[in-house]
Amino acid sequence: MKENKKETEIDTVKDLNNENTAENTVSDTDKEKNKTEKSGKEKTKRKTAKTIDGDTYRDMVTSAANALDNEKDQINNLNVFPVPDGDTGINMSLTMSPARGELKGFSGTVADVSNEVAKTFLRAARGNSGVILSSFFRGMAKGLKGCVEADAKTIATAFKNGVDSAYKAVMTPTEGTILTVMKACADNAMERMDKKPEDYGDLDELFSSMLEVAGETLAKTPDMLPVLKQANVVDAGGSGFVAVLQGMLAALRNDPVKPKNKSESTETKKQADFSQFSTEDITYPYCTECIVTKSKDYRGEGMCEELHCFINKIGDSVVFVEDTDIVKLHVHTTDPGKVLSEAVRFGEFYTVKIENMKNQHSGMIATHNDSAESEPEIAAPEKKYGFVTVCSGNGIKAVFSDLGADKIVTGGQTMNPSTEDLLKAVNATPAEIVFVLPNNKNIFLAAKAAAELCTDKVVEVINTVSVPQGVSAMFAFDPDASLEENREMMEARIADTKTASVTYAAHDSTFDGKKIKLGQILGLIENKVKHVTDTREECLKLVSDAVKKSSIITIYYGDDVTKEEAEKAAEIISENVNPYAEVTLIDGGQPVYAYIISGENE
């Protein structure tokens, strides 16, 4: 990335009304849209908009949703840490996706439409970025209450309400994020309203001005957050908000952003019933994929036919593509280790991906069965306390179930459940008081939003940011204690729980002044990257330091780790911790994280 990136971004965002766009401000929304953003001659030909009605507001939000969806991959790639949870773009896009589906065709006044948008987005909100975005539109709806149409001054005031609402959704707002970009836009809009009414300008000018300020502010986010500057990127959430403004302005100009992939229809599609065949019918359980950069001896076409023949014999669903410099292969097999051992003879791995399809299928059946259950929307209370917890991996789900969790919502890294998902689980829990354990920092705000929406039960969200913390909270629970006593006991137990984990780098990055390459092994302590290694074994030795003083150590191994590898991992950790510690190994089956390690004291 060039050193003058920031200046480039500022210039580029100023030119958003031209055809050129900037990479890291995620302003390449769509070339079709950009052709309408040529200022000058085209702008003088447009009919200026003094007010918008409900249908126009709906179209603006739909266009914004399309812009976000078109840019979600670029937004994901702006995430600072290379841990495979780069889902800011996905979460924001899914939050606004109802605008491209169930809100399609909804009509009414600006007040009616904005209120429906706010309610729907709040329920669809995923991840912290999604909840913040939905809170913004919720505040917008409050500012548009009672309006049949809205002029520039009303929109500016509603925008300010939206930003205030977004800030209130976050307990400790951090500057240099999406909030900062939102606030700069609101401040700009309100400054315009301080002028005489005849100088307000039309809505096009209002949104154009806010978009320019949004881009300038986004380019400054690295100066506000050191972690952004270190990674040489701008804020991902802020980039998403720039895309939202671009989409709204495009629709205001009667040329709304269209989805890039028109085949991706938002209409409801028939879902496959995965329960129609047994998990045990999966003969080759491991979906194994890799890209190999050929070594010098194997460069050229047709030089890796030996590898092709090998994978044809070791499984099914074989895909083998070879060009001069690389080989890409896909195979379903019983032993992915053999595939990788053979493949590495022909060069170096560029990417590797292994998935346990039996675990995936079991999870799909469980999801299908859960959705097929004829549960009442609001379960009558049968007891005082109940638990809703979020996790992934059949083994980890079994742990929470054994501890007494009433409802388990599938989710975690790379798959944050929506506010609606959590609300349904809370409502289906047959208890007067429901504890919600999000077990992930990016799910906490959605859990809080679900708690606010629930009117039939008392909902207490415990801020667990990892699976070990969630397990500890449930161990601390006392059915005979009061709500306040249980909260205190859970929080105390959480504070004493140490968490370490091992995963991989999802993309190239820079951390703490060191270059991180795609595929390298990352060691996390309390969800923060602390170690970068080339092997899991080396990483395990380093992260074990976090739990070396613990007397109870639990190791959850993931879906791409064999039992033999897991047992070796347990040996490595045992050699580096308290010799009297009780070390337990559990087949967690979780994706993304090869190992999640919990450390506690009796």
N, C-alpha and C positions, 0 to 999 in steps of 0.2 A: 504494500500500500504506500502511495506516495506521501512524502512529508507535508506537502501542501494540500492534502486532502480536504482539510477544514475550509480553506479559502475557496477551493473548487466547489464544495457543497453549497456554500453561501451564494456564489455566483450562479450556480445551477438552479437552485430553488428560486432565485429572483427571475430566472428565465423560464419558469414553469408554464408561462403562457406561450412559450415557443416550443419547438419540437424536441429540443435536447433535454435529457434528464440525467440525474446523478445517481450513481450506483448505491452509495451507502445511505442516501436519504430515501431510498426505495421509491424514487419518483418516476421509474419507467413503467408506469401503470399499464399503459396500452397505447400503441402507436396510433390506433384509430382515434382514441380519445385526445391524444396530444395534438392531432391536426386541427382540433377545434380550439386549441388554447394558444393560437397565434394572436398575440395582441396587435394593436394597430388597425390595419384595414378591416379585418374581420370584426373586431370589436365595435367599430363604428357602424357596422351594418346590423348588429344585433339589436333587437328591441330590449331596452333596459327593463329590468324587473323591479317594480317598486314593492310588490307584495307577493307572497306565495300562499297557495291554498293547501288543503290537506293532501290532495292527490300529488301535488308537486313535492311536498315534503316527503311523502312516501317514496316517490321516484328518486329523490335525492339520497335517501337512506339506502334504497336498493342499489343505486349506483355505487355508493360508498362500500356496501357489502361486496359487490363484485370487484371493486378495486382492491379491497383487502384480500379477497380470495386469490386474485391474480398475483398478488405480491407476497403471499404467505411464506413461500420458500425463502425468498430473499430476506424477509423479516426474521425468520427462524435463524438464518445464518449470521445475523448480527449479534446473537446472544454471546455474551462475553466469555463464559466458560465453555470448554469443548465437551463437557459432560452431556451425554445424549438426552437432554431434556429441553432442547431448543425448540420449544413449541409455542413461543409468544405469538407468532403469526397464525398458527393453527388455532390457538385459543381465541384470539380476537376474531378470526374469520368465522369460527363456529358460533361465537356469541352473536354475530350479526347475520348468520345464515338464515334465520327465519324470514328476514326481509326478502330473501330470494325464493321463499317457499310459502309458508303459511300466511304471511302478510300480503302476499301478492293479490292484488285486486281489492284489498281493504280500502274503504273510502269513508270520507267524512270531513269534518272541519280539521283545521290544524291541531286543535286541542284533542279531538277524537283520535286522530292518527298518531300524534306524538305520545299520547297516553297508552295506546295499544302497543306501539313500538317499545316503550319503556318497560311495560309489563312482560312482554315476550322476550326481550333481550335479557332481562334480569333472570328469568327462569332458564334461559339457554346459556348464561354466563359460565365460562370455564377459565380456570386459572386466575391469578391475580390481575393480569392485564385485561382479561375478559370482564371481570367484576368491575374494575375501574371504568372500563368503557361503557358497560351497562349503567353504571351509576351516573355517568355523564349524561346519557340520554334520559335517565330518570329525572335528573335536575332540569334538563331541557323541557321535559313535559310539564313540570311544575311552572316553569316560566311562561309556557304557552297556554296555560289553563284559561279556559273561557274564550280563546281566540278563534274566530271563524277563519281569518287570514292573519298573516304576520308581516309587518314591514321590517325594515332594517333595524330600527331601534328596538323593536320587540325581540327580534332574533338575537341581537347583541345582548340584551338583558337575559334572555333564556340561556344563551351560551355561558354567561357569567354564572347563572344558577347551576348549570351543568358542571362547571369546573368546581364550584363550591361543594357540590354533591360528591364529586369524584374524590376530592381531598378528604371529605368526611369518611369515606369508605375505608381509608387506610389509617391504621392506628398511629404509625410514625411515618409521615410522608417524607420521601427522599427527593431532593432536588437533583436535576440532571436526568429525570425520567419522563415518562409520558405526561405526568402531572405538570411538570415545568413547561412542556410544549403547549399543553392545554391552557395553562394560566397566561402565557404570553399572548396567545390568540385572544383570550377574553379581555385582557388589559388593552390590547390594540383596538378591539371592537368598542369598548367602553370609552376610550379616548375619542373615537370618532363621534360618539353620541354626545360628547360635551360641546360639539359645535352647534351652530344654528340648524334648525330642522331642514332648511333648504340646502345645507351643506353635508347632510348625512351621506348622500350618495345612494345609488341603487344597491340591491343585494349582490349583484355581480361584483361591484367594487368592494363591498364589505368582505365577501369570501375570498376575493383575490388578495386583499390586504392581509387577511388572517393567514392565508396559505403562505404568503411570502414571509411573514413573521415566524410561522411554524417552522419553515425550512431553515431560517437563520438561527432560530433557537435550537433546533435539532443539531445543527452543526457545532453549537457551543457546548453540547452536553458532555463531551469528553473533558472539557475544562472544569466541569462541575463535579464529575464523578471520576476520581483517579483510576478506578478499575476500568472504565471505558477508554481512558487515555492510554493506559498500559496495553490494552488489547488493540488500540488504534481503530475503534469502531464508534459509531454513534448509538444512542439508545434504541433498542429494538421496538419497545412499545411506542416511543415517540415517532419512530418511522411509520408504524402502523397508523398512528393518528394523522400523519401527513397524508397517507393514502386515503384515509376517510375524507379529509377535506378536499382532496383532488376529485374523489368520486362525487361528492356533493356539488362541487362547483361545475363539474362536467354536466350533471343532470340539470342544473340551473340554466345552463347554456343550451338546453334541449339536445344534448348529445351524450346521454348517459353511458358510463362504462359498461361494456358487455363482458360476460365471462370469456376468458381466453379459450377454454375448452368447452364448446357448446354441447359436446356429448355428455358432459357431466350435469345431467338434469337434476333439478332440485325436487322433482316430483317423487312421491313415495314409490319405491320399487319393491317387488315381492322379495322376501327374504328367504334364503335357503334354510331348510330344516336340518341342522347338523345332527339331530338325534336319530335320523333315519338309518344310520349305520353306527356300529360299535367302535369305540376308541381302539379296542383290541384288533380291529380289522386293518389298522394301519400297519402294514408290514415293514415299511421303511420309515421310522419315526422322525429322523433328523433331516430337515431341509438345509442343505449345505450349499453355500454360494461363495465364490471368491473370484477376485481378479488378480492375475499374476503378471507382473512385469518380467518379461523373459530375460534370462541371462544371455550373455554373448553367444554361447554355444547353440542356443535354440532360436535365435532371431531369424525371421523369415517365415514365409507361409508354409504350412504343413509340417513344421518341425516338431509339433507336439502330438502327433497322432497316437503315440504310445500312451499318453495321458488320456486321450479321448477313449481309447479302447479299454483302459483300466476302469474309468468311471462308468462305462457302459455295462461292465460286469458286476459292479459293486452296488447297484441300486436301480431306481427307475426315475421317470420324469427328467431325463437327462437333457440338458441344453449345453452345447459346447460351441463357443465362438472363438476363432483364432484369427489374429491378423499378424502383421510383421513383428510387432513389439509386445503385444499382450495376449493373454488368454483369459476369457471369462467363461466360467463353468457353473452349472447348477445341477444338483442331483439330490434325490431323496435316498437316504442310506441308513444302515444300522450302525455304522461306525464312521462318523465324520473325521475322526483322527486319522484314519487310513487315507481318506481323500486328501486331507491337508498335507500329510507326510509325503504323499506321492507328488502332489502339485508343487510343493516347495523345491523339489529337485529341478524344476524347470525355470526357476527364477525367484524373485522376491514378491511377497504378498503386498498388493496395493490396498485391497479391502478383503475382509473375511466376515461372513455372517452365517450363524448357525441357529436354527429355531427348532424347538421340540414340538412337533405337530400333534403328538398325543396330548400334551398339556394344553395346547391351543384348542384342540377339539373338545376336550373335557370342559374347558372354560366356556366354549361356545354352547355346548349342551346345557351347562348350568345357567348361562344367560338366557337361553331359549326357554328352559323350564321355569326360570324365575318370572319371565315375562308372560308365560302361559298360566301362571297361578292366578286363581280367581280370588285375590285378596281384596278386602274392602279398601277404598281409598284412605279412610281414616280408621285404623285398627282401634277397637275399644280397649281401654287399659285393663290388663289382667294382673299387673304388678306395679310396684312403685317405680322401679328403675329399668331402663333398657339401654342397649348400646347399638350404635351404628358406626361401623369402622370402614376405612378405605384401604385397600391393599390389592396386590396382584400376585399371582402364583398360588397354585392349589395347596401347596404345603403351608404357606403363610396363612392362607384363608382357613385351613384346618386348625391352625394354632388359635386364631381369634375365635373360631367357632367353639373350640374346646373350652376357651376361657369365658364363654357365655355371650358372645356377640349375637344380637338378634338378627341384624341385617348387615351384610357385607357388600359394599359397592366396589366393583372392580375399577381400579384406577391407580395412579401413581405417576412416576416419571413417564413422559411422552403421551400419557392418556389421562388427562385430568377430567373427572366427572363434572357434569354441569350442576348448577344450582338445583335444577328440576330433578336430576337423578338423586341428589341428596335429600331433597324435600320428600320425594316419594318414599325413600327408605325410612325417613323419620316418621312419616305418617303411617307407614305399615308396621311400625314397631308397637307392640301391644303394651305400652307402659305410660305412666303419667309423666315421668321425667325421662328424657332421652339424652344420653351423653353421645356426642359425635366426636370421633377421633379421626381427623383428616390424614394424619401420618405423612404429611408432605406440606412444605411451606407454601406451595403454589395452589393448595386446595383450601387453605384456611379461610380466605375471604369468601369463597363460594359456600363454604359451610356456614359462615356467619350470615350470609345472605339467606340461606335456606332457613336458618333459625328465625330470622326476622319475618319470613313469609309464613311460618307455621303458627297457626292461631289456636290449635286444639291441644297442644302439648307444651310442656316446659322443656326447652331445648338448651342444653349447656354444651358449648363447643370447647373442648380441651385442646390447647394449641400444641398438639404432637406433630413434630416435623419429620419423624422417621418411624419405621416399623418397630424398632426396639423401644422407642418411647411409647408407642401405642400399647405394646405388650406390657410394659412396666405399669402403665396407667391402669390397665385392667387387673393386674396383680394387686394393685394398691386398693382397689375398690372394696368397700364394705357395705353389704346390702342393708345393714342395720344403722348405718351412720346417716347424718343429714346431708343435704345437697352441698352445703358449705364445707362440711367436714370432708366429704369425699373429694371435692375439688382441691382442697388443701393437701390431702394425702396423695392424690394423683400428681399434682404439680411438684410436690417434694420428691416423689419417686422418679419423676421424669428428670428433675435436676440432677439426680445422682446416677443417671444412665448415660453411659458412654456409647457412642455410635461411630463405627468405622465401616467403610465400604470400598469395594474394588469394582471398577468399571473400565470403560475404554474411551478414548478421545474420538468424538464424533466428527471432528473437523480440525484442521490446522489452527493453531492459536498461539498466543504469547501469554505466559503466566509468570508473574514474579520475575520478569526479565528473561525467562527461558522460553525457547521455542518448543512447542508441543506439536507433534506430528499426528496426523490421522492414524488411528489404530493403536497408538501407544496406550499403555496401561496407566490408569489414574487411581491414586489412593486418596480417599476423602476422609477427613476427620470432622465430625459434626457438620456434614454436608458441604465442607469447603475443601477444595483441591489442595492437598499438602505434598503429594509425592507423584512423580512421573517416572515410570520405569518401562522397560521393554518386555518384562515377563510378569506374570501374575505371582509367581513364587517370590520374586524380589519385592514386589509391592506388598505382599502379605507380611513379610518380615518387618517392613517399615510401619505399616498401619497397626500392627500388633502392639506397638509401643503405646497406643492410645488406651489399651485395655490391660496393660501389663500388671496393674495393681488391683484389678477386679478379681473377685473370688468366684463369680459365676459368669461364664462366657458362653454365648450362644452364637453359632455360625449357621446362617441360612445360605445354602448354596443355590445358584440360579439354574435356569433351564438349559444352559449350554455347558454345564459342568457335570462330568461323570462322577459316579460315586467314588471311584478310585482317586480321581483328582481331588475330590472334596476331603477324603480321608487323609491324603497327603497334606492338604491345606491345614487340617486340624492339627497334624503333627508339627507343622511349621509354627503355627501360633502357640501351641503348647510349649514348644522349646523356648519361646521368647516372652512368656508371661510368668506370673506367679506359679511356682511349681505345685502349689496346693489348690490351684484353681480348678473348678469343675467345668470341663469343656464339653458342650453338647453340640452335636452336628444334626442339622435338620434340612431335609430336602425341601427348600422353599419353593422352587419352581418359578421364581420371579424372573421376568425379562430384564434386560439392560444391565443389571448388576450381577456380576459373577458371585460376589460374596457380600452379605450384609452381616456385620459383626456387632454383637451387643455385649457390653460389659457392665456388670452390676455387683454390688456387695450385699451380703446377707444382712 
